[in-house]
Amino acid sequence: GVSRGIEQRVRAINAFLHDIYHKREIIRAGRVPEWLVAKNDAFLPEMVGFTPPGGVYTHIVGTDLVRTGPDEFMVLEDNAVRWHPLRPPNASVTRPS
């Protein structure tokens, strides 16, 4: 259902952020350009090599959905509160890249 899909998206966002701050496989594979990450206001160089508690980079995620049919939905965007070692999780709201 919808909640399982949203949970999967949140896991994917956290996996993406973990990759960006660690192995950077998505960049090496050419799926996301390095400049897009480096120039993004949400990218925190001080997080490179660091894993937040529980591996959770986004504590709060809001997913905007539109119903496209009786049992169909489309995601418009995800908004996530990022984890920062120097600020509490509710201090900054960003949209994942």
Disulfide bonds with the S-S distance in Angstrom:
none
